[in-house]
Amino acid sequence: MSEENQQFAIQKIYLKDVSFESPNSPQSFTSDKQPQINVQINSSNQSVAEDTYEVVLEITVTAKHDDKTAFLAEVKQAGIFTITGFPQENLGGMIGAFCPETLFPYARESVSELVSKGGFPQLLLAPVNFNALYAQQVQQQAAEPTQEDTAH
């Protein structure tokens, strides 16, 4: 297949789910210590039509003072992408790395707004290497024994 036939198009980018909790406010505003921030990033996808995929980038940020949660912000940023003309071996990387990378700036902005509106200092997430995350995920899947392997 020639590269001329390759097409990557963003059909829509949207917020699929948003959640913000500040379970220990107003006490969490009185601490002058910096909270410990934990960021978890996952992505999932599903085919919605031929050559069209929904990709969801899920970011969960938890901030804690000692053992108490200052805030929990969760954003599921989604996009619908049309991907045609790419070799099958490239499709996984497009869906697993390139699409989440496209969604990340939108999710990052949503997280920042949620945290600020929750009364906390602005939180800007550091850039993420989605190619490395995807490669790590592929390696983990390859290392996991399949049910067939464990049945013998």
C-alpha positions in Angstrom: 0.0 0.0 0.0 1.4 3.4 -0.9 1.8 6.3 1.5 -0.4 8.4 -0.7 -3.5 6.4 0.5 -2.6 6.9 4.1 -5.1 9.1 6.0 -5.3 10.1 9.6 -8.3 12.4 10.4 -9.7 13.6 13.7 -13.5 13.4 13.5 -14.3 14.7 17.0 -12.6 15.4 20.3 -14.8 15.4 23.4 -14.9 14.9 27.2 -16.4 11.5 27.9 -16.3 11.7 31.7 -15.1 14.2 34.3 -14.9 13.9 38.0 -13.5 16.1 40.8 -13.6 15.4 44.5 -12.2 17.4 47.4 -13.2 15.1 50.3 -11.2 16.9 53.0 -12.0 20.5 52.2 -11.8 23.1 53.7 -9.1 21.5 55.9 -7.0 20.6 52.9 -6.6 24.3 52.0 -4.9 25.1 55.4 -1.9 22.8 54.9 1.2 24.7 53.8 3.0 21.5 52.7 3.0 20.5 49.1 0.7 17.6 48.5 2.1 14.3 47.0 0.8 14.1 43.5 0.1 10.7 41.8 -0.8 10.6 38.1 -2.1 7.6 36.4 -2.6 7.5 32.6 -4.4 4.8 30.6 -5.9 4.6 27.2 -8.5 2.3 25.6 -10.0 2.1 22.2 -12.8 0.5 20.3 -13.7 0.3 16.6 -16.8 2.3 15.8 -16.9 1.8 12.1 -14.6 0.6 9.3 -11.3 2.4 9.7 -12.8 4.6 12.5 -11.9 4.2 16.2 -12.8 5.8 19.4 -9.8 6.3 21.6 -10.2 7.3 25.3 -7.3 8.8 27.3 -8.0 8.5 31.0 -6.0 10.6 33.4 -6.4 10.3 37.2 -4.6 12.7 39.5 -4.6 12.1 43.2 -3.2 14.7 45.6 -2.6 13.7 49.3 -1.4 15.5 52.4 0.0 12.7 54.6 -2.8 10.1 54.4 -5.7 12.4 53.5 -6.8 13.1 50.0 -6.7 16.8 49.1 -8.3 16.2 45.7 -9.0 13.6 43.1 -9.4 14.6 39.5 -10.4 12.2 36.8 -10.7 13.1 33.1 -11.7 10.8 30.2 -10.8 12.7 27.1 -12.0 10.9 24.0 -11.6 11.3 20.2 -13.0 9.6 17.1 -10.3 9.0 14.5 -10.4 7.8 11.0 -7.2 5.8 10.1 -6.9 4.3 6.6 -4.1 3.1 4.4 -1.6 2.2 7.1 0.0 -1.3 7.3 -1.6 -3.5 9.9 1.6 -3.5 12.0 1.5 0.3 12.2 -2.2 0.5 13.2 -1.6 -0.5 16.8 0.9 2.3 17.3 -1.4 4.8 15.7 -4.3 3.8 18.0 -2.1 3.1 21.1 0.3 6.0 21.0 -0.4 8.6 18.3 -4.1 9.1 19.2 -3.5 9.4 23.0 -0.7 11.8 22.2 -3.2 13.9 20.2 -5.7 13.9 23.0 -3.2 14.7 25.8 -3.2 18.5 25.5 -7.0 18.6 25.8 -7.0 16.3 28.8 -4.1 18.3 30.4 -6.1 21.5 30.0 -9.2 19.9 31.5 -7.3 18.6 34.5 -5.7 22.0 35.1 -9.1 23.7 35.0 -10.7 21.2 37.3 -7.9 21.5 39.9 -8.0 25.4 39.7 -11.8 25.5 40.0 -11.5 23.1 43.0 -9.5 25.9 44.8 -6.1 24.4 44.4 -3.0 25.8 42.7 -2.8 25.2 39.0 -1.5 21.8 38.1 0.3 21.4 34.7 1.0 17.8 33.8 4.4 17.0 32.4 4.6 15.8 28.8 4.2 12.1 28.3 6.1 9.8 25.9 3.1 7.8 24.6 5.4 5.9 22.2 7.4 4.6 25.2 4.2 3.8 27.1 2.8 1.9 24.1 6.1 0.0 23.6 6.1 -1.0 27.3 2.5 -2.2 27.1 3.2 -4.3 24.0 6.2 -5.9 25.8 4.1 -6.6 28.9 1.4 -8.3 26.7 4.1 -10.4 24.9 5.5 -11.5 28.3 2.2 -12.6 29.8 1.4 -16.3 29.3 -1.7 -16.9 27.3 -4.4 -19.2 28.6 -3.3 -21.8 26.0 0.3 -21.7 27.5 -0.9 -22.2 31.0 -3.4 -25.0 30.1 -0.7 -27.5 29.4 
